[in-house]
Amino acid sequence: MRKRANICLTAAAVFIFAFAEAVNAQDAAENGFPGAYPPAGTDTASVPADGVDIDNDNISRIDTVDTADTVNLSAVNTFDTVNNVNNDSSVIDKRTPSPKSDAEPAPLSGACWGFGAGLSVGTVPIFQMWRQHFPGSLRQLGLSDTGGGEAALLRYRVIETPDAFNFAIPLRLSLYNIGKKHVFALAVSFFRNSNEFQSTLDIADTVTRRINVLERLVYYSASIEAAGSWAIPQIFFSVDGAQQTFFSLVLGVSPINTFTREREIQTGFKNSDTRMQSAADSVGRKFAALSGNGLSLSWRAGLSVIKRYQSGYGAEFGLFYSGAYSGYFHSEGVRLTEDHIKTRGAGLNDESVNGGKPLSFLSNQAEFRATLLVPTRRGGNLTPDTLND
């Protein structure tokens, strides 16, 4: 820093000196003010000083020598300044960082960890099968509104039905390799989807003789994924502020692909109430728990963009179509069929359900995903083109 300051001061002094000399010469030529150099062609011998005769030849020789010495001294100073700049160039290159621009930071590249989350919405057919076949009346529960020698009627009401569409928040841990024209990644992803059905049975005009039913279908999957992204030329498509826009394709396999049908039955009657106890037993059979695990092959295709921030971190944003084929579900060694979902009250090994179509389905969803990109090397991964950023 001190050498650079000396160089700057020296250069400024040379510039000021040269500028002053130029102004002095110009003013002398135009105005002839005292102390300035006389204009060219002026005879200095004609100007006496205090009546003393001046030897014109000697003065000319003295002026010539002084001017030559001044020129030589200026040349030496200029030469020393240039030498100092040349000698210190390596120091400047090594110690002086290039000024950073307020524009977009240098592109992100190399290996990065990715921590992602998203939002997916769409249809998962196992939820539709379950929704279309849950009991909606006393008859489907194997009950009637009268019985037990009582005049009071038994009522069955559906309080909450499952949503037609399924929402999920998939989570993803990835290892990226980011290049200028392509991105490759390996990832582990997980999502969980659930929906609820609520109903109640009660005796009309009573409060304590009641059965509340809650059934929940939970579907979750853990996948191993491989992703590839290829840059889209900016002439065709680009996003302002993004490092690059990519077409992305993801393929995955899910060895953990599980659904669970859970139930929760709450009763509000006395143990001696035989009519309500009989209704509770029937409800327990119709809302029997069921679970199974299968395999799934998934794919995802869409557009994504990568952006790098001044902090050194980056982000990937993507909008995708997501599909998955799930099948080969088993529970306790039994291959599950669609009738295990549709038929209420049947046992796992009943012939009425084991002869049906094997349980499998195709899911279709739209997914938005955001991923935080953290370079594996501290300080970020820089390419040779970005070392000065």
C-alpha positions in Angstrom: 0.0 0.0 0.0 2.8 2.4 0.8 4.6 1.8 -2.5 1.4 2.3 -4.4 0.8 5.6 -2.5 4.4 6.7 -3.3 3.8 5.9 -7.0 0.5 7.7 -7.1 2.0 10.8 -5.4 5.0 10.8 -7.7 2.8 10.5 -10.8 0.5 13.3 -9.5 3.6 15.5 -8.8 4.9 14.9 -12.3 1.5 15.6 -13.8 1.1 18.8 -11.7 4.6 20.0 -12.6 4.0 19.4 -16.3 0.7 21.1 -16.2 2.1 24.1 -14.4 4.9 24.4 -16.9 2.5 24.3 -19.7 0.2 27.0 -18.2 3.3 29.1 -17.4 4.5 28.9 -20.9 1.1 29.7 -22.4 0.6 32.7 -20.1 4.1 34.0 -20.9 3.5 33.7 -24.6 0.2 35.5 -24.4 0.7 38.1 -21.6 4.4 38.2 -20.8 3.8 38.4 -16.9 6.9 38.8 -14.6 8.7 35.7 -13.6 7.6 33.7 -16.7 9.8 32.5 -19.5 10.1 35.1 -22.2 8.5 34.5 -25.5 10.5 32.9 -28.2 12.7 35.4 -30.1 12.9 38.0 -27.3 16.3 39.5 -26.8 17.2 39.3 -23.1 20.3 41.5 -23.6 18.1 44.6 -24.1 16.8 44.4 -20.6 19.4 45.8 -18.1 19.1 45.0 -14.3 19.7 48.0 -12.0 22.0 49.6 -14.5 24.4 46.7 -14.6 25.6 45.5 -18.0 24.9 41.8 -18.5 27.0 39.5 -20.5 24.5 38.0 -23.0 26.8 35.2 -24.0 27.4 34.0 -20.4 23.7 34.2 -19.5 22.8 32.2 -22.6 25.3 29.5 -21.7 24.1 29.4 -18.1 20.4 29.2 -19.2 21.3 26.4 -21.6 23.0 24.4 -18.9 20.2 24.9 -16.3 17.6 23.9 -18.8 19.5 20.8 -19.8 20.0 19.9 -16.1 16.3 20.3 -15.5 15.3 18.1 -18.5 17.8 15.5 -17.4 16.4 15.5 -13.8 12.8 15.2 -15.1 13.8 12.3 -17.3 15.5 10.6 -14.3 12.4 11.1 -12.1 10.2 9.8 -14.9 12.5 6.8 -15.4 12.5 6.0 -11.7 8.7 6.2 -11.5 8.3 3.8 -14.4 10.8 1.4 -12.8 8.9 1.5 -9.5 5.7 0.7 -11.3 7.2 -2.2 -13.2 9.0 -3.6 -10.1 5.8 -3.4 -8.0 3.5 -4.8 -10.7 3.7 -8.3 -9.2 2.8 -7.0 -5.8 -0.2 -5.2 -7.2 -1.4 -8.3 -9.1 -1.0 -10.5 -6.0 -2.2 -8.1 -3.3 -4.7 -5.9 -5.0 -8.1 -7.6 -5.5 -10.0 -6.7 -8.6 -12.9 -4.4 -7.9 -16.1 -6.3 -7.5 -19.0 -5.4 -9.7 -22.5 -4.7 -8.4 -23.8 -6.9 -11.3 -24.5 -10.6 -11.1 -21.9 -12.6 -9.1 -19.7 -15.2 -10.8 -21.4 -18.4 -11.9 -21.7 -21.3 -9.5 -19.8 -24.4 -10.5 -18.3 -27.6 -9.2 -19.7 -29.8 -6.4 -22.4 -28.5 -4.2 -24.8 -29.9 -1.6 -28.4 -29.3 -2.2 -31.1 -29.0 0.5 -34.5 -28.8 -1.2 -38.2 -28.7 -0.5 -41.2 -28.3 -2.7 -44.9 -28.4 -3.1 -46.7 -31.0 -5.2 -50.4 -31.2 -6.1 -52.2 -33.8 -8.1 -53.9 -37.2 -7.9 -52.7 -40.4 -6.2 -55.2 -43.1 -7.3 -54.9 -45.1 -4.0 -56.6 -42.1 -2.3 -59.4 -42.1 -4.9 -60.0 -45.8 -4.4 -60.2 -45.3 -0.7 -62.4 -42.2 -1.0 -64.9 -43.9 -3.4 -65.4 -47.0 -1.2 -65.6 -45.8 2.4 -68.9 -46.5 4.1 -71.4 -43.7 3.6 -74.6 -45.2 5.1 -75.8 -47.5 7.9 -76.5 -50.2 5.3 -72.8 -50.2 4.2 -71.9 -50.7 7.9 -74.3 -53.7 8.2 -76.6 -51.8 10.5 -80.2 -50.6 10.6 -81.7 -47.5 12.2 -83.9 -49.5 14.5 -83.2 -52.4 16.8 -82.6 -53.4 20.4 -86.3 -53.1 21.2 -86.0 -49.3 21.2 -88.0 -46.7 19.3 -85.1 -44.3 19.1 -83.4 -44.3 15.7 -79.7 -44.8 15.1 -78.2 -42.2 12.8 -75.0 -42.2 10.8 -73.4 -39.0 9.5 -70.3 -38.2 7.5 -68.6 -35.2 9.0 -65.4 -34.8 6.8 -64.6 -36.4 3.5 -61.1 -36.6 2.0 -60.0 -34.0 -0.5 -60.1 -34.8 -4.2 -56.6 -33.6 -4.7 -53.5 -34.5 -2.7 -50.9 -32.0 -1.5 -47.5 -33.0 -0.3 -44.2 -31.3 0.6 -41.4 -33.4 -0.8 -37.9 -33.1 0.8 -34.7 -33.7 -1.0 -31.0 -34.0 -0.1 -28.7 -33.9 -3.2 -25.1 -33.8 -4.3 -24.7 -31.6 -7.4 -22.0 -31.4 -10.1 -22.6 -28.0 -11.8 -21.0 -27.3 -15.1 -21.5 -24.4 -17.6 -23.8 -26.3 -19.9 -25.0 -29.2 -17.7 -25.8 -30.2 -14.2 -25.9 -33.8 -12.8 -27.1 -34.8 -9.3 -27.7 -37.8 -7.1 -30.4 -37.4 -4.5 -32.4 -39.0 -1.7 -36.0 -37.7 -1.5 -39.0 -38.3 0.8 -42.6 -37.3 0.8 -45.6 -38.0 3.0 -49.2 -37.7 2.0 -52.3 -38.1 4.2 -56.0 -37.6 4.2 -58.8 -38.1 6.7 -62.4 -39.3 6.9 -64.6 -38.6 9.9 -68.1 -39.9 10.7 -70.3 -40.4 13.7 -73.0 -42.8 14.9 -75.5 -41.7 17.6 -78.9 -42.3 18.9 -81.2 -39.4 18.0 -81.9 -36.9 20.7 -79.1 -38.1 22.9 -75.6 -36.9 23.7 -73.9 -39.7 25.5 -74.8 -42.6 23.2 -72.3 -41.8 20.4 -69.5 -43.5 18.4 -67.0 -41.2 16.6 -64.9 -42.7 13.8 -61.7 -41.3 12.4 -60.0 -43.1 9.5 -56.7 -41.8 8.0 -54.9 -43.0 4.9 -51.2 -42.2 5.0 -48.9 -42.8 2.0 -45.2 -42.1 2.1 -42.2 -42.9 -0.1 -38.4 -42.6 0.0 -36.6 -42.6 -3.3 -33.1 -42.7 -4.7 -32.9 -40.3 -7.7 -30.5 -39.4 -10.5 -31.0 -36.1 -12.2 -29.6 -34.5 -15.4 -30.1 -30.9 -16.6 -29.0 -29.4 -19.9 -28.7 -25.7 -20.6 -31.2 -24.1 -22.9 -29.7 -21.5 -25.3 -30.7 -18.0 -24.2 -31.9 -17.3 -27.6 -34.8 -19.7 -27.0 -35.5 -19.2 -23.3 -34.0 -17.4 -20.4 -34.9 -16.0 -17.0 -33.7 -12.6 -15.9 -31.1 -12.7 -13.1 -30.5 -16.5 -13.5 -27.1 -18.0 -14.1 -28.6 -20.4 -16.6 -31.9 -22.1 -17.5 -32.0 -25.9 -17.9 -34.2 -28.6 -19.1 -34.2 -31.2 -16.3 -35.0 -34.9 -16.2 -35.1 -37.0 -13.0 -35.4 -40.7 -12.6 -35.9 -42.5 -9.3 -36.7 -45.8 -7.6 -38.5 -46.2 -4.3 -37.8 -49.3 -2.3 -39.8 -47.8 0.5 -43.3 -47.1 -0.9 -45.8 -47.6 1.9 -49.5 -46.9 2.7 -51.2 -47.3 6.0 -54.9 -47.2 6.7 -55.4 -46.3 10.3 -58.5 -46.0 12.4 -59.5 -44.3 15.7 -62.8 -45.2 17.3 -64.1 -43.2 20.3 -67.2 -44.4 22.1 -69.5 -42.5 24.5 -71.9 -45.0 26.0 -72.1 -47.3 29.0 -70.8 -50.9 28.8 -74.3 -52.2 29.5 -75.6 -50.5 26.3 -75.9 -53.6 24.1 -77.3 -51.8 21.1 -74.4 -49.3 20.9 -71.8 -52.0 21.7 -73.1 -54.1 18.8 -72.9 -51.0 16.5 -69.3 -50.4 17.7 -68.3 -54.0 16.8 -69.7 -53.6 13.3 -67.9 -50.3 12.8 -64.6 -51.9 14.0 -64.9 -54.6 11.3 -65.7 -52.1 8.5 -62.9 -49.8 9.5 -60.2 -52.4 9.9 -56.6 -51.3 9.7 -54.6 -52.2 6.7 -51.0 -51.5 5.5 -48.7 -52.5 2.7 -45.3 -51.8 1.1 -44.5 -51.9 -2.6 -42.1 -50.5 -5.2 -42.3 -47.4 -7.2 -40.6 -46.0 -10.3 -40.7 -42.2 -10.6 -39.8 -39.6 -13.2 -39.9 -35.8 -13.3 -39.4 -33.5 -16.2 -39.5 -29.7 -16.4 -37.5 -26.4 -16.3 -35.1 -25.2 -13.7 -32.9 -22.2 -13.1 -29.8 -21.7 -11.1 -28.8 -18.5 -9.5 -25.8 -17.5 -7.4 -25.7 -14.9 -4.7 -23.0 -12.6 -3.4 -22.7 -14.8 -0.2 -21.3 -17.6 -2.3 -24.4 -19.8 -2.0 -26.8 -20.6 -4.8 -30.3 -21.6 -5.4 -32.2 -23.8 -7.9 -35.8 -23.3 -8.7 -37.8 -25.7 -10.8 -41.3 -26.4 -12.1 -41.9 -30.0 -13.0 -44.4 -32.6 -14.1 -44.0 -35.6 -11.8 -45.2 -39.1 -12.4 -44.8 -42.4 -10.6 -45.9 -46.0 -11.1 -46.4 -47.9 -7.9 -47.1 -51.6 -7.5 -46.1 -55.0 -6.1 -47.7 -54.2 -2.7 -47.5 -56.8 0.0 -48.7 -57.1 3.6 -47.7 -60.0 5.9 -46.6 -62.0 2.9 -49.9 -61.5 1.0 -49.9 -59.8 -2.4 -52.5 -57.0 -2.0 -55.2 -56.4 -4.6 -57.5 -53.4 -5.3 -60.3 -55.3 -3.5 -58.3 -55.0 -0.2 -58.9 -51.3 -0.5 -62.4 -51.3 -1.9 -64.0 -54.1 0.2 -64.8 -53.3 3.8 -64.8 -56.0 6.5 -62.9 -58.6 4.5 -59.9 -60.3 6.1 -56.4 -60.2 4.6 -56.6 -63.8 3.4 -60.2 -64.0 2.3 -60.7 -65.4 -1.1 -63.2 -62.7 -1.9 -60.3 -60.1 -2.1 -57.3 -62.2 -3.0 -58.5 -63.0 -6.4 -58.8 -59.4 -7.5 -56.6 -57.2 -9.6 -53.1 -56.6 -8.0 -52.9 -53.2 -6.4 -51.0 -50.8 -8.7 -51.6 -47.2 -9.8 -50.1 -44.3 -11.8 -49.7 -40.9 -10.1 -49.6 -37.6 -11.8 -48.6 -34.4 -10.1 -47.3 -30.9 -10.7 -44.4 -29.9 -8.5 -42.6 -26.7 -7.6 -39.2 -27.1 -5.9 -36.6 -24.8 -4.4 -33.1 -26.0 -3.4 -30.4 -24.2 -1.5 -27.0 -24.9 -3.1 -23.9 -25.0 -0.7 -20.5 -25.4 -2.3 -18.6 -28.3 -0.9 -15.4 -26.2 -0.7 -15.3 -23.3 1.7 -15.4 -20.0 -0.1 -17.3 -21.4 -3.0 -16.3 -23.3 -6.1 -14.8 -21.0 -8.7 -13.8 -21.7 -12.3 -10.7 -20.1 -13.8 -12.9 -17.5 -15.4 -14.2 -16.4 -11.9 -11.1 -16.3 -9.8 -11.1 -12.5 -9.7 -14.7 -12.4 -8.4 
